[in-house]
Amino acid sequence: MKKITVQEALEIARQHQNDGKIFESESIYKQILQIQPNNADANAGLFRLQKNKSNSRLPTKINLQAPTDPAATAVSATLTYLLFKLIFSPRDRAIHLFDQLRFDSRDASAESEGSENPEGIETIIPNIQAGILHLEEQRYDEALSEFRKSIVSFLDIVEQGKISQSLVIFQSVLDHVLKNTRCNTPDILALVASAVASLEKGTLEEFGHIARLRLYTQSDALFTDMLASLTNARRPPVETGRTGILGSINTPEIAKALAQTREEGYHLFEKRLPCDMVDRLVRMSLSVSATGIQADGTEKEMACVDFDDTGFDGFSIDAQTLLDDPDIQALMCDPSLFSFMQQHLGCEPICVGPVMRWSVPSDRTSPSDALAQLYHWDADAVKWLKIFLYLTDVDETSGPHVYIKGTHRPYAKPKDLLNRFYARISDEDIERYYDEDQIITVCGPQGSIIFGDTRCYHKGLKPTKNRRLLLQFNFFSTLIGTNLWQGKKLIIKRNYTQKFLDFVAKHPLAFPDVYYIREK
């Protein structure tokens, strides 16, 4: 048989792929990877094949049993509910539980030998399996009821100080389960411990932040999606007004926008901000103190934005300064924006501080990591959605937002890129794995409104000719595992507009004490 080079094999595999000969193409890619495991072209080709095969079965809502068996999914849900229970327990009780869970596996080694079905396991699985069925149908109250029945025995065992027995249950069930779900037990416990502490301090410990990232990459987003489903039951949607910046929320256009946001990760609305509001916001951005940002991330406090100083690639405005502005307050309490967030997240959203940033052209030729000009996915919380508002006209020379359509969903990120953990990704690597029609550049006129799930791979292009002013709002589904916005609490002042103060009073959970201080 004639020997061929790896490059020739790649060409044959691509031709088979174009001809629809999936099996033949897949076989060649796998043979190449046996010789060169890190061959980027073979990895990319195999990913495209698997993605095309799986696109027809990608769930519009997460199927919690894929890709694990029912028992694995069941105990993952149990762990999630354990986290859920501890988060909403009194702090001293939660810490007591954690202290008891931090045991050494050697303590129970003798007792666990030969014990394949220790007492207590039979109380954990059956009700959780029933809860899974409820959860898939979005019957959250029923799901939590079933989870509660199965977890209570385990918690009783732990709280009684039966450390060895509880460890046997953990080892006999969870170790096997977590291997199947690709989630690591210490990461889950680290996230739980850090999340409870964060509710008091407002800051997620570094080890908890790393654990949350690891759980996302280990499970390809399934773990965090399941956690979001559970925590949503604690924060059901509330009644709000139905008309605002987006017009009426009960229209076919809004339904289409929701569907596109869920399916593709982003939506650009036809409706825009009022011109007079945009003009006021632009003037405000130029009249207040600012922070100059250099390409390497170095920052400098400035009296105001100075476009003549070419040493900066961007300028940001302080979050408290933004919140003090009446137009920012009007947007944060806009009924249509708030209602859209509720419908997308499935719960009453948490309003997180605003962000405003100028991006300006510079002599620098390479993209800036500090200015998010390389592809990445965000890890702000368990589940979130962002609003991007263009306050200047944005074309391809103005640093538009770019995203990879659909990559917020499970199975949409190639293993090779996920294995890099929370890293910036080059254009070349993205283009190996995704077709050109999946790479969306979002241009729009002044006042454009964009909703984005930034779990998608995304970036901002470097401006080459025109400046861009962007205003951004973030909405989270839960406080679990989040940090203070920009490292400080924002003050809701008595002299704010009455409409905003009334909205905050009506929706206290949307403006939690972890993020905000009410001025006395």
FIDOMI-967698 format. One record per residue (C-alpha): x, y, z. Coordinates in Angstrom, 1 decimal. Example, Ala and Ser with C-alpha at 12.3 -4.5 7.8 and 13.67 -1.06 7.14 Angstrom:
<pts>
<pt u="12.3" v="-4.5" w="7.8"/>
<pt u="13.7" v="-1.1" w="7.1"/>
</pts>
This chain:
<pts>
<pt u="0.0" v="0.0" w="0.0"/>
<pt u="1.3" v="3.4" w="-0.9"/>
<pt u="2.4" v="5.5" w="2.0"/>
<pt u="0.9" v="9.0" w="2.2"/>
<pt u="1.8" v="12.1" w="4.3"/>
<pt u="-0.3" v="13.4" w="7.1"/>
<pt u="-1.1" v="16.4" w="4.9"/>
<pt u="-2.3" v="14.2" w="2.1"/>
<pt u="-4.4" v="12.2" w="4.6"/>
<pt u="-6.0" v="15.4" w="5.8"/>
<pt u="-6.9" v="16.4" w="2.2"/>
<pt u="-8.6" v="12.9" w="1.7"/>
<pt u="-10.5" v="13.3" w="4.9"/>
<pt u="-11.8" v="16.7" w="3.9"/>
<pt u="-12.8" v="15.4" w="0.5"/>
<pt u="-14.7" v="12.5" w="2.1"/>
<pt u="-16.4" v="15.0" w="4.5"/>
<pt u="-17.4" v="17.2" w="1.6"/>
<pt u="-18.8" v="14.1" w="-0.2"/>
<pt u="-20.9" v="13.1" w="2.8"/>
<pt u="-18.7" v="10.1" w="3.6"/>
<pt u="-18.8" v="10.7" w="7.3"/>
<pt u="-17.5" v="7.3" w="8.5"/>
<pt u="-14.6" v="7.3" w="6.1"/>
<pt u="-13.6" v="10.9" w="7.0"/>
<pt u="-14.0" v="10.3" w="10.7"/>
<pt u="-11.8" v="7.1" w="10.5"/>
<pt u="-9.0" v="9.0" w="8.7"/>
<pt u="-9.0" v="11.9" w="11.2"/>
<pt u="-8.8" v="9.4" w="14.1"/>
<pt u="-5.9" v="7.6" w="12.5"/>
<pt u="-4.0" v="10.9" w="12.1"/>
<pt u="-4.6" v="11.7" w="15.8"/>
<pt u="-3.2" v="8.3" w="16.8"/>
<pt u="0.1" v="9.5" w="15.2"/>
<pt u="-0.2" v="13.2" w="16.0"/>
<pt u="-2.6" v="13.6" w="19.0"/>
<pt u="-2.2" v="17.4" w="18.9"/>
<pt u="-2.7" v="17.9" w="15.1"/>
<pt u="-4.9" v="21.0" w="15.1"/>
<pt u="-6.4" v="20.3" w="11.6"/>
<pt u="-7.4" v="16.7" w="12.5"/>
<pt u="-8.9" v="17.8" w="15.8"/>
<pt u="-10.8" v="20.6" w="14.1"/>
<pt u="-12.1" v="18.2" w="11.3"/>
<pt u="-13.2" v="15.7" w="13.8"/>
<pt u="-15.0" v="18.3" w="15.9"/>
<pt u="-16.8" v="19.6" w="12.8"/>
<pt u="-18.0" v="16.1" w="12.0"/>
<pt u="-19.2" v="15.5" w="15.6"/>
<pt u="-20.8" v="18.9" w="15.7"/>
<pt u="-22.7" v="18.2" w="12.4"/>
<pt u="-23.8" v="14.8" w="13.7"/>
<pt u="-25.0" v="16.3" w="17.0"/>
<pt u="-26.6" v="19.5" w="15.7"/>
<pt u="-29.9" v="17.7" w="15.0"/>
<pt u="-30.0" v="16.5" w="18.6"/>
<pt u="-28.8" v="19.6" w="20.4"/>
<pt u="-31.5" v="20.3" w="23.0"/>
<pt u="-33.3" v="23.6" w="23.0"/>
<pt u="-33.5" v="23.1" w="26.7"/>
<pt u="-30.9" v="21.1" w="28.5"/>
<pt u="-31.5" v="17.4" w="28.7"/>
<pt u="-30.1" v="16.6" w="32.1"/>
<pt u="-29.5" v="12.9" w="31.4"/>
<pt u="-27.2" v="13.5" w="28.5"/>
<pt u="-24.4" v="12.4" w="28.3"/>
<pt u="-24.6" v="10.5" w="31.6"/>
<pt u="-26.7" v="7.6" w="32.9"/>
<pt u="-29.7" v="8.3" w="35.1"/>
<pt u="-27.9" v="7.5" w="38.3"/>
<pt u="-25.1" v="9.9" w="37.5"/>
<pt u="-27.5" v="12.7" w="36.7"/>
<pt u="-29.5" v="11.9" w="39.8"/>
<pt u="-26.6" v="12.3" w="42.2"/>
<pt u="-25.3" v="15.4" w="40.4"/>
<pt u="-28.7" v="16.9" w="41.1"/>
<pt u="-28.4" v="15.7" w="44.7"/>
<pt u="-25.1" v="17.6" w="45.0"/>
<pt u="-26.7" v="20.6" w="43.5"/>
<pt u="-29.5" v="20.5" w="46.0"/>
<pt u="-27.0" v="20.0" w="48.8"/>
<pt u="-25.4" v="23.3" w="47.6"/>
<pt u="-28.8" v="24.9" w="47.3"/>
<pt u="-29.8" v="23.8" w="50.9"/>
<pt u="-26.5" v="25.0" w="52.4"/>
<pt u="-26.7" v="28.4" w="50.6"/>
<pt u="-30.0" v="29.1" w="52.2"/>
<pt u="-29.2" v="27.7" w="55.6"/>
<pt u="-28.1" v="30.1" w="58.5"/>
<pt u="-24.4" v="30.7" w="58.2"/>
<pt u="-23.4" v="29.0" w="61.4"/>
<pt u="-25.3" v="25.9" w="60.5"/>
<pt u="-23.8" v="25.8" w="57.0"/>
<pt u="-20.3" v="26.1" w="58.3"/>
<pt u="-21.1" v="23.3" w="60.8"/>
<pt u="-22.1" v="21.1" w="57.8"/>
<pt u="-18.9" v="22.0" w="55.9"/>
<pt u="-16.7" v="21.2" w="58.9"/>
<pt u="-18.3" v="17.8" w="59.0"/>
<pt u="-17.9" v="17.2" w="55.3"/>
<pt u="-14.2" v="18.0" w="55.4"/>
<pt u="-13.2" v="14.6" w="56.5"/>
<pt u="-10.2" v="12.5" w="55.6"/>
<pt u="-11.0" v="9.5" w="53.3"/>
<pt u="-8.7" v="7.3" w="55.4"/>
<pt u="-11.0" v="7.6" w="58.4"/>
<pt u="-13.5" v="5.3" w="56.8"/>
<pt u="-11.3" v="3.0" w="54.7"/>
<pt u="-11.7" v="0.0" w="57.0"/>
<pt u="-15.4" v="0.4" w="57.3"/>
<pt u="-15.9" v="0.9" w="53.6"/>
<pt u="-14.1" v="-2.2" w="52.5"/>
<pt u="-16.4" v="-4.7" w="50.9"/>
<pt u="-19.4" v="-2.4" w="51.4"/>
<pt u="-21.0" v="-2.0" w="48.0"/>
<pt u="-24.4" v="-0.9" w="49.3"/>
<pt u="-24.0" v="0.9" w="52.6"/>
<pt u="-27.0" v="1.8" w="54.6"/>
<pt u="-28.6" v="5.0" w="53.4"/>
<pt u="-27.8" v="4.8" w="49.7"/>
<pt u="-31.3" v="3.5" w="48.9"/>
<pt u="-32.8" v="6.7" w="50.3"/>
<pt u="-30.8" v="8.9" w="48.0"/>
<pt u="-31.4" v="7.8" w="44.4"/>
<pt u="-35.2" v="7.0" w="43.9"/>
<pt u="-36.6" v="10.4" w="44.8"/>
<pt u="-33.9" v="12.2" w="42.9"/>
<pt u="-34.8" v="10.3" w="39.8"/>
<pt u="-38.4" v="11.4" w="40.2"/>
<pt u="-37.1" v="14.9" w="40.7"/>
<pt u="-35.2" v="14.8" w="37.5"/>
<pt u="-38.3" v="14.1" w="35.6"/>
<pt u="-40.1" v="17.1" w="37.2"/>
<pt u="-37.0" v="19.3" w="36.5"/>
<pt u="-37.0" v="18.4" w="32.8"/>
<pt u="-40.7" v="19.5" w="32.6"/>
<pt u="-39.7" v="22.7" w="34.5"/>
<pt u="-41.9" v="21.7" w="37.5"/>
<pt u="-39.5" v="23.2" w="40.0"/>
<pt u="-41.5" v="23.0" w="43.2"/>
<pt u="-42.2" v="19.3" w="42.6"/>
<pt u="-38.5" v="18.7" w="41.7"/>
<pt u="-37.2" v="20.3" w="44.8"/>
<pt u="-39.7" v="18.4" w="46.9"/>
<pt u="-38.4" v="15.1" w="45.6"/>
<pt u="-34.8" v="16.3" w="46.0"/>
<pt u="-35.6" v="17.3" w="49.6"/>
<pt u="-36.9" v="13.8" w="50.4"/>
<pt u="-33.8" v="12.1" w="49.2"/>
<pt u="-31.2" v="14.4" w="50.7"/>
<pt u="-32.7" v="14.7" w="54.2"/>
<pt u="-31.4" v="11.2" w="55.1"/>
<pt u="-27.9" v="12.1" w="54.0"/>
<pt u="-27.9" v="15.4" w="55.8"/>
<pt u="-29.2" v="13.6" w="59.0"/>
<pt u="-26.3" v="11.2" w="58.8"/>
<pt u="-23.8" v="14.0" w="58.5"/>
<pt u="-25.4" v="16.2" w="61.2"/>
<pt u="-25.4" v="13.3" w="63.6"/>
<pt u="-21.6" v="13.1" w="63.2"/>
<pt u="-21.6" v="9.7" w="61.5"/>
<pt u="-18.7" v="10.8" w="59.4"/>
<pt u="-17.6" v="7.3" w="58.4"/>
<pt u="-21.0" v="6.3" w="57.2"/>
<pt u="-21.6" v="9.5" w="55.3"/>
<pt u="-18.2" v="9.0" w="53.6"/>
<pt u="-19.0" v="5.5" w="52.5"/>
<pt u="-22.2" v="6.8" w="50.9"/>
<pt u="-20.1" v="9.6" w="49.2"/>
<pt u="-17.5" v="7.1" w="48.0"/>
<pt u="-20.0" v="4.4" w="46.9"/>
<pt u="-22.2" v="6.7" w="44.9"/>
<pt u="-20.7" v="10.1" w="44.2"/>
<pt u="-17.2" v="9.0" w="43.0"/>
<pt u="-18.7" v="6.8" w="40.3"/>
<pt u="-21.3" v="9.4" w="39.4"/>
<pt u="-18.9" v="12.4" w="39.2"/>
<pt u="-16.5" v="10.4" w="36.9"/>
<pt u="-19.5" v="9.9" w="34.5"/>
<pt u="-20.5" v="13.6" w="34.7"/>
<pt u="-16.9" v="14.7" w="34.4"/>
<pt u="-17.3" v="16.9" w="37.6"/>
<pt u="-14.8" v="16.6" w="40.3"/>
<pt u="-16.0" v="16.2" w="43.9"/>
<pt u="-13.5" v="18.5" w="45.5"/>
<pt u="-14.4" v="21.2" w="43.0"/>
<pt u="-18.1" v="20.9" w="43.9"/>
<pt u="-17.4" v="21.1" w="47.7"/>
<pt u="-15.0" v="24.0" w="47.1"/>
<pt u="-17.6" v="25.9" w="45.2"/>
<pt u="-20.2" v="25.2" w="47.9"/>
<pt u="-17.9" v="26.4" w="50.7"/>
<pt u="-16.8" v="29.5" w="48.8"/>
<pt u="-20.4" v="30.4" w="47.7"/>
<pt u="-21.7" v="30.4" w="51.3"/>
<pt u="-18.8" v="32.6" w="52.4"/>
<pt u="-19.5" v="34.9" w="49.4"/>
<pt u="-23.0" v="35.7" w="50.7"/>
<pt u="-21.4" v="37.4" w="53.7"/>
<pt u="-18.3" v="39.0" w="52.1"/>
<pt u="-19.8" v="39.6" w="48.7"/>
<pt u="-16.6" v="38.1" w="47.1"/>
<pt u="-16.0" v="34.6" w="45.9"/>
<pt u="-12.8" v="33.1" w="47.2"/>
<pt u="-10.2" v="32.5" w="44.5"/>
<pt u="-10.4" v="28.7" w="45.0"/>
<pt u="-14.2" v="28.9" w="44.6"/>
<pt u="-13.9" v="30.9" w="41.4"/>
<pt u="-11.5" v="28.3" w="40.0"/>
<pt u="-13.8" v="25.5" w="41.1"/>
<pt u="-16.7" v="27.1" w="39.2"/>
<pt u="-14.7" v="27.4" w="36.1"/>
<pt u="-13.5" v="23.9" w="36.4"/>
<pt u="-17.0" v="22.6" w="36.8"/>
<pt u="-18.1" v="24.5" w="33.7"/>
<pt u="-15.3" v="23.0" w="31.6"/>
<pt u="-15.6" v="19.5" w="33.1"/>
<pt u="-19.3" v="19.2" w="32.4"/>
<pt u="-19.4" v="21.4" w="29.2"/>
<pt u="-21.9" v="23.7" w="31.0"/>
<pt u="-24.3" v="21.0" w="32.0"/>
<pt u="-23.5" v="21.4" w="35.7"/>
<pt u="-24.1" v="25.1" w="35.8"/>
<pt u="-27.2" v="24.9" w="33.7"/>
<pt u="-28.6" v="22.3" w="36.1"/>
<pt u="-27.7" v="24.5" w="39.1"/>
<pt u="-29.4" v="27.5" w="37.4"/>
<pt u="-32.6" v="25.4" w="37.0"/>
<pt u="-32.6" v="24.6" w="40.7"/>
<pt u="-31.9" v="28.1" w="41.9"/>
<pt u="-34.5" v="29.5" w="39.6"/>
<pt u="-37.2" v="27.8" w="41.7"/>
<pt u="-36.1" v="30.1" w="44.6"/>
<pt u="-36.6" v="33.3" w="42.5"/>
<pt u="-39.8" v="32.9" w="40.3"/>
<pt u="-40.6" v="35.7" w="37.9"/>
<pt u="-42.6" v="38.6" w="39.3"/>
<pt u="-45.1" v="41.0" w="37.8"/>
<pt u="-43.6" v="44.0" w="36.0"/>
<pt u="-44.8" v="46.6" w="33.5"/>
<pt u="-45.1" v="45.4" w="29.9"/>
<pt u="-44.1" v="48.4" w="27.9"/>
<pt u="-40.8" v="50.3" w="27.7"/>
<pt u="-37.7" v="50.8" w="25.5"/>
<pt u="-38.5" v="47.6" w="23.6"/>
<pt u="-42.1" v="48.5" w="23.2"/>
<pt u="-44.7" v="46.0" w="24.3"/>
<pt u="-43.2" v="42.8" w="25.6"/>
<pt u="-46.1" v="40.7" w="24.3"/>
<pt u="-45.4" v="40.8" w="20.6"/>
<pt u="-44.2" v="38.3" w="18.0"/>
<pt u="-41.0" v="40.3" w="17.6"/>
<pt u="-40.1" v="39.8" w="21.3"/>
<pt u="-41.0" v="36.1" w="21.1"/>
<pt u="-38.6" v="35.9" w="18.1"/>
<pt u="-35.9" v="37.7" w="20.0"/>
<pt u="-36.2" v="35.4" w="22.9"/>
<pt u="-36.0" v="32.3" w="20.7"/>
<pt u="-32.9" v="33.7" w="18.9"/>
<pt u="-31.2" v="34.6" w="22.1"/>
<pt u="-31.7" v="31.1" w="23.5"/>
<pt u="-30.7" v="29.4" w="20.2"/>
<pt u="-27.8" v="31.5" w="19.0"/>
<pt u="-26.8" v="33.4" w="22.1"/>
<pt u="-27.4" v="37.0" w="20.8"/>
<pt u="-30.0" v="39.2" w="19.3"/>
<pt u="-29.8" v="42.7" w="17.8"/>
<pt u="-33.2" v="44.6" w="18.1"/>
<pt u="-34.6" v="46.8" w="15.5"/>
<pt u="-35.8" v="49.2" w="18.1"/>
<pt u="-33.2" v="51.7" w="19.4"/>
<pt u="-32.7" v="54.0" w="22.4"/>
<pt u="-34.2" v="57.4" w="22.1"/>
<pt u="-31.8" v="59.9" w="20.4"/>
<pt u="-32.1" v="62.4" w="23.2"/>
<pt u="-31.1" v="59.8" w="25.8"/>
<pt u="-28.1" v="58.7" w="23.7"/>
<pt u="-27.0" v="62.3" w="23.3"/>
<pt u="-27.2" v="62.9" w="27.1"/>
<pt u="-25.3" v="59.7" w="27.9"/>
<pt u="-22.5" v="60.6" w="25.4"/>
<pt u="-22.1" v="64.1" w="26.9"/>
<pt u="-22.1" v="62.6" w="30.4"/>
<pt u="-19.3" v="60.2" w="29.5"/>
<pt u="-17.1" v="63.1" w="28.4"/>
<pt u="-17.8" v="65.3" w="31.4"/>
<pt u="-17.0" v="63.0" w="34.3"/>
<pt u="-13.8" v="61.5" w="35.7"/>
<pt u="-12.6" v="58.5" w="33.8"/>
<pt u="-10.0" v="55.7" w="33.9"/>
<pt u="-7.5" v="55.5" w="31.0"/>
<pt u="-6.7" v="51.9" w="30.0"/>
<pt u="-3.5" v="50.9" w="28.2"/>
<pt u="-3.2" v="47.9" w="26.0"/>
<pt u="-1.3" v="46.0" w="28.8"/>
<pt u="-4.1" v="46.6" w="31.3"/>
<pt u="-2.3" v="49.5" w="33.1"/>
<pt u="-4.9" v="52.1" w="34.3"/>
<pt u="-4.6" v="55.8" w="35.1"/>
<pt u="-7.2" v="57.9" w="36.9"/>
<pt u="-8.1" v="61.0" w="34.8"/>
<pt u="-10.2" v="64.2" w="35.2"/>
<pt u="-12.1" v="63.2" w="32.1"/>
<pt u="-11.8" v="61.3" w="28.8"/>
<pt u="-8.9" v="62.7" w="26.7"/>
<pt u="-8.9" v="61.5" w="23.1"/>
<pt u="-5.7" v="63.6" w="22.4"/>
<pt u="-3.7" v="61.3" w="24.8"/>
<pt u="-2.7" v="58.6" w="22.4"/>
<pt u="-1.2" v="56.5" w="25.1"/>
<pt u="-4.6" v="54.9" w="25.9"/>
<pt u="-6.6" v="52.3" w="24.0"/>
<pt u="-9.8" v="52.9" w="26.0"/>
<pt u="-11.5" v="54.8" w="28.8"/>
<pt u="-14.0" v="53.5" w="31.4"/>
<pt u="-16.4" v="55.3" w="33.6"/>
<pt u="-16.8" v="54.4" w="37.3"/>
<pt u="-20.0" v="52.3" w="38.1"/>
<pt u="-21.1" v="54.6" w="40.9"/>
<pt u="-20.9" v="57.6" w="38.6"/>
<pt u="-23.0" v="55.8" w="36.1"/>
<pt u="-25.6" v="54.8" w="38.7"/>
<pt u="-25.9" v="58.4" w="39.7"/>
<pt u="-27.1" v="59.3" w="36.2"/>
<pt u="-30.9" v="59.5" w="35.7"/>
<pt u="-30.8" v="57.9" w="32.3"/>
<pt u="-28.9" v="54.9" w="33.7"/>
<pt u="-31.5" v="54.6" w="36.4"/>
<pt u="-34.3" v="54.7" w="33.8"/>
<pt u="-32.7" v="51.9" w="31.8"/>
<pt u="-32.1" v="49.7" w="34.9"/>
<pt u="-35.8" v="49.9" w="35.8"/>
<pt u="-37.2" v="49.8" w="32.3"/>
<pt u="-40.1" v="47.3" w="32.4"/>
<pt u="-39.5" v="45.8" w="29.0"/>
<pt u="-35.8" v="45.2" w="29.5"/>
<pt u="-36.5" v="43.7" w="33.0"/>
<pt u="-39.4" v="41.5" w="31.6"/>
<pt u="-37.2" v="40.2" w="28.7"/>
<pt u="-34.5" v="39.2" w="31.3"/>
<pt u="-37.1" v="37.4" w="33.4"/>
<pt u="-38.4" v="35.4" w="30.4"/>
<pt u="-34.9" v="34.5" w="29.3"/>
<pt u="-33.5" v="33.6" w="32.7"/>
<pt u="-36.7" v="32.0" w="34.0"/>
<pt u="-36.6" v="33.9" w="37.3"/>
<pt u="-36.5" v="37.4" w="38.8"/>
<pt u="-33.1" v="38.7" w="37.6"/>
<pt u="-30.5" v="40.4" w="39.8"/>
<pt u="-29.4" v="43.8" w="38.4"/>
<pt u="-25.6" v="44.1" w="38.5"/>
<pt u="-23.8" v="47.4" w="38.1"/>
<pt u="-23.5" v="49.2" w="34.7"/>
<pt u="-20.3" v="49.4" w="32.6"/>
<pt u="-19.4" v="52.2" w="30.2"/>
<pt u="-16.3" v="52.2" w="28.1"/>
<pt u="-14.8" v="54.1" w="25.2"/>
<pt u="-12.6" v="52.1" w="22.7"/>
<pt u="-10.4" v="54.2" w="20.5"/>
<pt u="-8.0" v="53.6" w="17.6"/>
<pt u="-4.3" v="53.4" w="18.4"/>
<pt u="-1.0" v="52.7" w="16.7"/>
<pt u="-1.0" v="49.2" w="18.3"/>
<pt u="-1.4" v="46.5" w="15.7"/>
<pt u="-2.1" v="43.5" w="17.9"/>
<pt u="-5.3" v="42.9" w="19.8"/>
<pt u="-5.4" v="43.7" w="23.6"/>
<pt u="-6.1" v="41.0" w="26.1"/>
<pt u="-7.0" v="43.7" w="28.7"/>
<pt u="-9.6" v="45.2" w="26.4"/>
<pt u="-11.1" v="41.7" w="25.6"/>
<pt u="-10.0" v="41.9" w="22.0"/>
<pt u="-9.2" v="38.1" w="21.9"/>
<pt u="-11.9" v="35.4" w="21.8"/>
<pt u="-13.0" v="34.2" w="25.2"/>
<pt u="-16.1" v="33.1" w="27.1"/>
<pt u="-17.3" v="34.9" w="30.3"/>
<pt u="-17.7" v="33.3" w="33.7"/>
<pt u="-19.5" v="36.0" w="35.6"/>
<pt u="-22.0" v="33.8" w="37.4"/>
<pt u="-24.0" v="30.6" w="37.1"/>
<pt u="-26.3" v="32.0" w="34.5"/>
<pt u="-26.6" v="35.5" w="33.2"/>
<pt u="-27.6" v="37.7" w="30.2"/>
<pt u="-26.0" v="41.0" w="29.2"/>
<pt u="-27.4" v="44.1" w="27.4"/>
<pt u="-25.0" v="45.9" w="25.1"/>
<pt u="-26.0" v="49.4" w="24.0"/>
<pt u="-24.1" v="51.2" w="21.2"/>
<pt u="-24.0" v="54.9" w="22.0"/>
<pt u="-22.1" v="55.7" w="18.8"/>
<pt u="-22.5" v="54.4" w="15.3"/>
<pt u="-20.6" v="51.1" w="15.0"/>
<pt u="-19.2" v="49.7" w="11.8"/>
<pt u="-16.3" v="47.3" w="11.2"/>
<pt u="-13.8" v="50.2" w="11.7"/>
<pt u="-15.3" v="51.1" w="15.2"/>
<pt u="-14.5" v="47.9" w="17.2"/>
<pt u="-17.8" v="46.0" w="16.9"/>
<pt u="-18.7" v="43.1" w="19.0"/>
<pt u="-18.1" v="39.6" w="17.5"/>
<pt u="-19.5" v="36.3" w="18.7"/>
<pt u="-19.5" v="32.7" w="17.6"/>
<pt u="-23.2" v="31.8" w="17.2"/>
<pt u="-24.5" v="29.0" w="19.4"/>
<pt u="-21.4" v="28.4" w="21.5"/>
<pt u="-23.2" v="29.2" w="24.8"/>
<pt u="-24.8" v="25.8" w="24.6"/>
<pt u="-23.5" v="22.4" w="25.8"/>
<pt u="-21.4" v="20.4" w="23.3"/>
<pt u="-20.7" v="23.5" w="21.2"/>
<pt u="-17.1" v="24.1" w="22.4"/>
<pt u="-14.5" v="21.7" w="21.2"/>
<pt u="-12.7" v="19.7" w="23.8"/>
<pt u="-9.3" v="21.0" w="22.7"/>
<pt u="-10.4" v="24.6" w="23.5"/>
<pt u="-12.2" v="23.8" w="26.7"/>
<pt u="-9.1" v="21.9" w="27.9"/>
<pt u="-7.2" v="25.2" w="27.8"/>
<pt u="-9.5" v="26.3" w="30.7"/>
<pt u="-10.4" v="30.0" w="30.9"/>
<pt u="-8.0" v="31.2" w="28.2"/>
<pt u="-8.0" v="33.7" w="25.4"/>
<pt u="-8.3" v="32.0" w="22.0"/>
<pt u="-6.7" v="33.2" w="18.7"/>
<pt u="-8.7" v="33.9" w="15.6"/>
<pt u="-6.8" v="31.1" w="13.9"/>
<pt u="-8.0" v="28.5" w="16.5"/>
<pt u="-11.6" v="29.7" w="16.3"/>
<pt u="-11.6" v="29.5" w="12.5"/>
<pt u="-10.3" v="25.9" w="12.6"/>
<pt u="-13.4" v="24.8" w="14.4"/>
<pt u="-16.2" v="27.1" w="13.3"/>
<pt u="-17.6" v="27.9" w="9.8"/>
<pt u="-17.6" v="31.5" w="8.6"/>
<pt u="-21.3" v="31.8" w="8.9"/>
<pt u="-21.1" v="31.1" w="12.6"/>
<pt u="-18.8" v="34.1" w="13.2"/>
<pt u="-21.1" v="37.1" w="13.6"/>
<pt u="-19.9" v="40.7" w="13.6"/>
<pt u="-22.5" v="43.0" w="15.2"/>
<pt u="-22.6" v="46.4" w="13.6"/>
<pt u="-25.3" v="48.9" w="14.2"/>
<pt u="-26.3" v="52.5" w="14.4"/>
<pt u="-26.2" v="54.7" w="17.4"/>
<pt u="-28.7" v="53.5" w="20.0"/>
<pt u="-28.6" v="49.8" w="19.0"/>
<pt u="-29.7" v="47.3" w="21.6"/>
<pt u="-28.1" v="43.9" w="21.8"/>
<pt u="-28.8" v="41.1" w="24.2"/>
<pt u="-26.0" v="38.6" w="24.6"/>
<pt u="-25.2" v="35.4" w="26.5"/>
<pt u="-21.5" v="35.8" w="26.8"/>
<pt u="-20.9" v="32.1" w="27.5"/>
<pt u="-20.5" v="32.2" w="23.7"/>
<pt u="-17.0" v="32.8" w="22.4"/>
<pt u="-16.9" v="36.5" w="21.8"/>
<pt u="-14.6" v="39.5" w="21.6"/>
<pt u="-14.5" v="43.2" w="20.7"/>
<pt u="-12.6" v="44.1" w="17.5"/>
<pt u="-9.9" v="46.7" w="17.8"/>
<pt u="-11.1" v="50.1" w="16.4"/>
<pt u="-9.1" v="51.0" w="13.3"/>
<pt u="-10.7" v="54.4" w="12.4"/>
<pt u="-13.7" v="55.4" w="14.6"/>
<pt u="-14.3" v="55.5" w="18.3"/>
<pt u="-16.9" v="53.3" w="20.0"/>
<pt u="-18.8" v="54.1" w="23.2"/>
<pt u="-20.5" v="51.0" w="24.7"/>
<pt u="-22.9" v="50.9" w="27.7"/>
<pt u="-23.4" v="47.4" w="29.3"/>
<pt u="-25.8" v="46.0" w="31.9"/>
<pt u="-25.5" v="42.6" w="33.5"/>
<pt u="-28.3" v="40.5" w="34.9"/>
<pt u="-27.7" v="37.3" w="37.0"/>
<pt u="-30.1" v="34.5" w="37.8"/>
<pt u="-28.6" v="33.8" w="41.3"/>
<pt u="-26.1" v="35.2" w="43.8"/>
<pt u="-24.4" v="31.8" w="44.1"/>
<pt u="-20.8" v="32.0" w="43.2"/>
<pt u="-20.6" v="35.7" w="42.1"/>
<pt u="-18.3" v="38.6" w="43.0"/>
<pt u="-18.9" v="42.2" w="43.9"/>
<pt u="-19.2" v="44.2" w="40.7"/>
<pt u="-15.9" v="46.0" w="40.1"/>
<pt u="-14.9" v="45.2" w="43.7"/>
<pt u="-17.3" v="47.4" w="45.6"/>
<pt u="-20.9" v="47.9" w="46.6"/>
<pt u="-22.9" v="50.6" w="44.8"/>
<pt u="-24.9" v="53.2" w="46.8"/>
<pt u="-28.6" v="53.7" w="46.0"/>
<pt u="-29.0" v="57.4" w="47.0"/>
<pt u="-32.0" v="59.2" w="48.3"/>
<pt u="-31.9" v="61.8" w="45.5"/>
<pt u="-32.3" v="59.3" w="42.7"/>
<pt u="-35.4" v="59.5" w="40.6"/>
<pt u="-38.6" v="58.4" w="42.3"/>
<pt u="-39.4" v="55.9" w="39.6"/>
<pt u="-36.1" v="54.1" w="40.2"/>
<pt u="-36.5" v="54.2" w="44.0"/>
<pt u="-40.0" v="52.8" w="43.7"/>
<pt u="-38.8" v="50.0" w="41.4"/>
<pt u="-36.0" v="49.1" w="43.8"/>
<pt u="-38.5" v="49.0" w="46.7"/>
<pt u="-40.8" v="46.8" w="44.6"/>
<pt u="-38.0" v="44.4" w="43.6"/>
<pt u="-35.6" v="44.1" w="46.6"/>
<pt u="-34.3" v="40.8" w="45.4"/>
<pt u="-33.2" v="42.3" w="42.2"/>
<pt u="-31.0" v="44.8" w="44.1"/>
<pt u="-29.5" v="42.7" w="46.9"/>
<pt u="-27.5" v="43.9" w="49.8"/>
<pt u="-24.5" v="42.0" w="48.6"/>
<pt u="-24.3" v="44.4" w="45.7"/>
<pt u="-26.0" v="47.6" w="46.9"/>
<pt u="-26.2" v="49.9" w="49.9"/>
<pt u="-29.4" v="51.8" w="50.5"/>
<pt u="-28.6" v="55.4" w="51.6"/>
<pt u="-30.4" v="56.1" w="54.9"/>
</pts>
